[in-house]
């Protein structure tokens, strides 16, 4: 069932009037980190990792308890944010790679890939930065792209991004002391995305003891580029910043500074990891300290963004959002069970159980979002497109940006602008939908019912009483199961690239 176009974007005029009263449309900064679990922040119950700035952000805004990523892995989750489509409709539904198809190149003595990146977003469907740019926003993206390989039809320069610095390829983002990063600057007259070679890094090998002699830490470089871009913004033109930081994903490594030293030797239990060269994960003897430090480092980034907005007088007219692209990972030596001992949610990255898709989600917008509030509204990443359109006063985006040449074009999101502001009536989802081909899993939430499908086999859970999804009640509620199976079959469109087994 597809929601009506009227219901999808009903608050834009109200937002436009509010923006007009202030003299400028609201700015938006969307911070999406990588593989942070629901319980990895202090404001979500974490007891072992310090996150004072993100906790302060939550105290100044609205903290959501039932917010969902678009997918249990990176590229498709980001695709749902970009397209406003769930993974039964959006083109990118998995981490299809291209870096292993075009040969290699040398950086010093280090072998890397000539072309890197993932499956491109479809050019038949508009993405969010294109909409924002078309409606007067400056657009900047810093971090992970994962929406098309180098030279493809879908790179930041071709999809509405004015300034980009970071990783075109999410596989490259497994490593933090890289051989190169990617950049694009419309203001500098760049013709397309290019590589920036990290000259100090390539003096040393990518693996082994000498790897730690590399000094150009990608996470810090990306954050500095984001801060430089933010520092250039004024109240003359609204801006839309997408900060897709890679922390705390994958390789557990960072500078040996005060952040890391605060954790080293302070855990009663430490973990070592021998490395995995095929995945570009270097070894570590301090996996717990490294992981905790990476989250606290990310928290410091958020604090610097908040401070910069305040210094520039932009905080009151800027919507600031913090979230994660999917649930916690076990890659590179990470140990989510150690840090989330309450075991609130079952499942991790790559799973459509709650732990793989339920994520932290915090929104601050002074004067519009009530500070210090907690909300249990059910939302997913594909709701962000209509919400941002409402915030920016963009009416009728479905009609304006639907490709008329296609027989059907899907926009699956519902704006949660009324929940944020208390203005207007909040429409609720009839269901939320996920599918992921690598683990052959699907998921559907309908109210408090949750259907998990793996290899075509269905399990039903009542999240009102069983948020850990321990008790399969499918046999007790066959009518509910059949209804949810029918919704899945209606929502799923076939993909030759990302195949899943529909429920039996």
N, C-alpha and C positions, 0 to 999 in steps of 0.2 A: 504493500500500500504506500503510495507516495503522498506526502503532505501537500496541501494546497499552497499555491504561490502566495496567497494573501497571508496565510498563517506564518509563512517563513520570514517575512520581513514587515512587521506591522508597526514598528516604533521609530522608524527612520525620521519621520517628520518631527516627532517630539524631540529627538536628539538634535536635529538640525536647528530647531528653535532654541534649545539650550546652548548649543555651540554659538549660534548667532549672538546670543546675549553676552557671551564672553568675548566675542570678536574673532574667534578662530576655532576651527574644529579641534577636538581633542587630539593630542598626540597619543601614540600607542607604542609601548615597548613590550614585546613578547619574548620572555626568556624561557627557553626550553632546554633543560639539561638532558644528559644522556644516561639512561639506565638507572636513575635514582628510584628506589622503591618507595612505596606509600609510607613506610615507617622510618625513613632515613633522616627526617628532620625533627628537631626538638618540638616544634609546634604540632607534630603528628605522633609524638610519643617516644622519639628516640632519646636514649639515656646516655649513650657513650660518645656521641659526636656533637661538637659545639657548632651551632648554627644561629648565632645571635642576630644577625642581620635579617635573615629570612624569617625568623621568629618575630622580629620587630615589624617586618612587612605584613605578616599575618595579623598582628595586633592593630595595625593601621588600616586593615582592609577586611575582606571576606575570605574565609577559609572554607573550601568545599570538601565534603567528606565522601561524595559519591560522583566524582569526576573520573572520566575514563579516557585513556589514550585511544587512538583510532585503530591500533593493532598492537600485538605483543612484541613487535620488533620495529627497528628504526625506520627504514625507507617507507614502508606502507603507512606507518603511523603519521609520519610527516606529510605523506600524500593526502591523507584525509583532512589534515589541517589546511593544506594548500588548496584543495579542490572543493571542500564542503560536501564530500561524498564518503559514504562508508565503504568498507572493503568488498562489498558485494557489487559495487558499481564503479569505483575508481579504477583507473588503468593499472597503477602500480600497487601490487598487493603483496610484494615480497622483495627480498634483497637480491634481485637478479644482477649479477656482476658482469662487467665488460673489461676489467683491467687485465684479465688473463687471456685475452684474445688478440692482442696487437703487438706482442713482442716486448723487449726490454731496452733500457737505456742506462748508461753509467753516470753516477754522480760521484766523482772521485773513484774510489775502489768499490763503491756500493752499487749493486744492481737494483734498479727500480723499473717501473712499467711505463711504456710510451704513452698509453692512453688509460685513464682511470675513471671510474664512475659506475653508476647504476642505470637501470632502465629509465628512460626519459618519461617525464609527464607527457600526457597526450596534448598535442597542440590543438585538438578539437574542443578542449574544455579549458575555460578560463581558470587562472589560479589567483589567490588572494592578493599578492603584491601587484598584479596587473590591475586589479580593481582599484586598489588604493592609489596607485600612481595615476590612473585614469581620472581619479576624483581629487587631484590636487596635492597628494602627499609626496614628500620626499621619502625614498625607500632605501634602507640599508640592511644588509644581512651579513652576519659575522658568525662563523662557525661551520657547521656541517650543512651541505646542500642536499646531496643524495637524491636529486631529482632529474638526473641525466648525466651521462658521461661527457668527458671533454670533447668538444667538437660536435656534439649531438644537437638536435633541434630544441633541446630544453636545457639551457644553461642560464645562470642568473642574468646575464646581459640581454638574453632574449625573452625573459619572462618577468619584466617589470622591476628589476632590481637596479637601482642607481649605483650603489657601492657594495662591493662584496670582498671579503677577505676570509679565507679559511680553507676548508676541505671540499672540493667538488665530490670526492669519493669517500664513502664511509669506511671502506677497508683501510685506506690510508690513515684514517682517524684511529685505528687500533694503536698506533704509535704516537708518542708525544714529542720525541726529538727527531723530527722527520727530515728527509732530504729536501722537501719543497712544500710550499703551500700554494694556493691559487688566489688570484686577485682579479678584480675588475673595477674600474672607476670611470663612470660616465663623465664626471666633471674634469677628469684628467685627459679625456679624449681617447680612452682605450677603445679599440675596435672589437675586442672580445676578451674572454677569460684567458689569462696567461699564468705561467708558473713563476713563483718567486723562489729561487734556490736559496736554501739556508746554508750559506757558505761556511759558517763556523761548524755546523753539524757534520757536513760531508767530509771533514778532515778525519773523522773517526768512523769505525765500522758500525753497522746497524745492530749488531748482536755482540754479546760477550762483555768482558770486563771494561773495555775501553768505551763502550756505548755511553756510559755515564759521564764521560768527558765532554760529550756534546752539551752545549750551553744554551741553544735557542729552543726554549720550551714552548711548544705550539699553543698551549692553552693561554699562557701569558701574552703571547704575540697577538692572538685573536682578540683577547679582551682589550688590549691596548688599542688595537685598531677600532674596536667598537667605541671605546671611550673617546678617541680622537674624533670619530664621526659625530658622536653625541655632543662633544664640545663645540662643534661647528653649527649646531642647530640653534635656531632662534624662534621667537614667537611671530615671525613674519610669514612662515609657511608651516603647516602641520607636517609631522614626520611619523614614519612607521618603521620601527626598528625590530628586526627579527634576530635575536641573539641565541643561536643554537649551539651553546657551549657543549664541548665534548666530555667534560668532567661529569661524573666519576667513572666513565666507561673504560673497559678493556685494560690495557697495559697499566699496571700499578707502579707509576713512577712520577716523580716531581722533584723540583729543586730541594736541596738539603738546607732548608731555611727554618725559621722559627715555627712555621705552621707544622711542618713535618716533625720537627724535634719535640714539639709539645706532646706528640703521641708516641714517639719511639720509646720503647722500653716501659710504657705505662699500662699496657694491657696484660692482664693475668695470663692470657693465652695468646700466643702469636702463631702465625702460619707462614710457611715458606712455600714457594712455587718455583718449579724448575724451569719454567719458560716453555713456549710453544712457537718455534721459529716459523712454522708454516702459517700461523695466524698473526705474526709480528708481535708476539708478547714476550718481552724480555723477563728473565727470572727476578725474583725478589725474595728476601728473607724476612720481610716485614710487611706482609700483605695487609694485616689489620691496620697497622699504623698508616700505611700508604693510602688505603681506601678512606679512612677517616680524615686524613689530611687533605685528600682531594675534595671531599665534600666541604670541609671548612675553607679551603681555598676558593671554591665556588661561592661560598657564602660571603667571603671577602669581596669578590667581584660584585655581588649584588649590593653590598653595602656601599661600594664606590659609585655604583650607578645611582643609588638613592641620594647620595651626597651631591653628586654632580647635578642632578635635577633640581635639588634644593638651592645650590649655589647659583644656578642660572635662572632661578625663579620660574622654572617650568614644571615643578612637581604638582601643583594644583590642577594643571590642565593636561596631565599625562596619565593615561591608564597604564599601570604597570602590572604585568602578569608574570607569575612564576609557575612552571610545571615541569614535568618529565615526560620523555617520549614513550616510555613503557615501563614495565616492572623491573625489579633488580636482576642483575646478571651474576653468573658464577664464572665468568671468563677471566683469564689472566691471573687467577688466584683469588678472586673476590669470594667472600664468604658471607652471603646475606643472612644465613641462619644464625651466625654469631651476633650480628648487630640487631636482628629483629627477633629476639628470643620469645616475645609474647606470642609469636606465630598467629597474628590476627588473621592473615589472609593465606590461603593455599595457592601455590603456583608461583612461578617466576617468569622471566622473559621467555618468549616463545610459547606461552601457555595462555589459553583463553579462560582459565580459572581466574578468580579475582586478582590474585597476586601478580599476574602477568599484565593486567590491563588497568587496574584501578591505580590512580596516580595522585600525588599532591597537586593542588591547584589553588592558587592564591591570587586575588585581584585587589589592587588598591587604586582608588580613584577618589581623591579628596572632594568632599562636598556632594558626592553622588552615591558612593558606596559606604554604608555605615561601618565605621571602624570597629574592629574587635568582634565581628560577627562570624558565626559558623552556620553553614547552609548545607542541607542534604539534597538539594536539587540534583537530579540525574542529568548529566551532560556528557557529551563526547566531543572529541576534537573537531568533528565535522560541524559542530554548532558554532565554532569560532567565526567562520566566514559571515553568517548572518548577524552575529552579535557585533562584530567590528563594523559591518555596514550600518547597523543601527547607531552605534556610537558616532560614526562619521557622518550620519545623516544621509546615507545613500539609499534612496527609496527604489523599490522594484528591481533589485539587482538580478533576480531570476529572469525576468523578462528582458532586461538590458543585455545580459551576458550569456543567454542560452544560444547555442549554435543552431540557427534555424535550418541549416542544411542536414542536420542529423534527425533521424526519425524520433529519437528520444534523448534527452539530456537530463541528468539527475542532479538535483541539489537536495541533500538529505538532512541538512541541519535545521535546527530551530533556535532562534535567538534567545539567549538568556539575559538580555538587557533588562527586562522587567524584574528579574530576580536580583540583579545587581543594584538597580536604582529604586525599586519599589514603585515604578511608574508603569502603568499598563497591566494587562492580565497575562500571566505566564502560561504559555501553552506547554504541556508536558508531552514527552515522547510516548508513543504507544509501545515502542520497543527500541532497544539499542542492539547493534549488529556487529559481529566480527567474524572474519575467516582468515586462516593462515595455512598456506599450503605445506610448509616445511614439516610441521608436526601433524598435518592433516586434521586440524582442529577448527571448529566453528563455535560461536557463542551467541546467545540471544538473551537479553534481559527484557522481561515484560513485567512491569511493576516490580514486585519482589521475587518473582519467579526467574530463575536463571537456568537456561538449558545449555549444557556443555556437550558438544558432539565431537567425538574422535573416531576416525576411521568409520564413520557412519553410525556409530553407536551413541545412544543418547543417555545422559544423566540429567535429572531434574533436581534442583535445590531451591529451598525457600530461604532467601537471604534475610528475611525478617527475623528468623530464628536460628539460622545456620550460615553465618557469613563466611565460615571457614570451608563450606561446601563439603561436609563430611557425610551427610545422610542423603543418599539418592532415593527420592520419593517418586520416581517415574511410574512405578507400578501402581501407586496409590492414586495418581492423577492422570490417567491416560488421555482424558479430554484436553487437559492443559498441554500435555506433550504433543498431541496431534495438532493443536492450534499453532503451537510454536514451530513445529516442523513445517507446517504449511506456510508460515510467514517466511521462514528461511528459504523455502523453494521459490517463493514469489520475489524475494529480494535479491537472490543470487543471479547474476548474469555470468554467462560462461566466459572463461579466460583461457586462451591457449597457452599462456605463459605460467599461470598460477592456478593449478587445478586442485580442487578439494573434493572429498567424498561427501555428498549430501546425506542427510539423515536417512536411515533405513526406514 
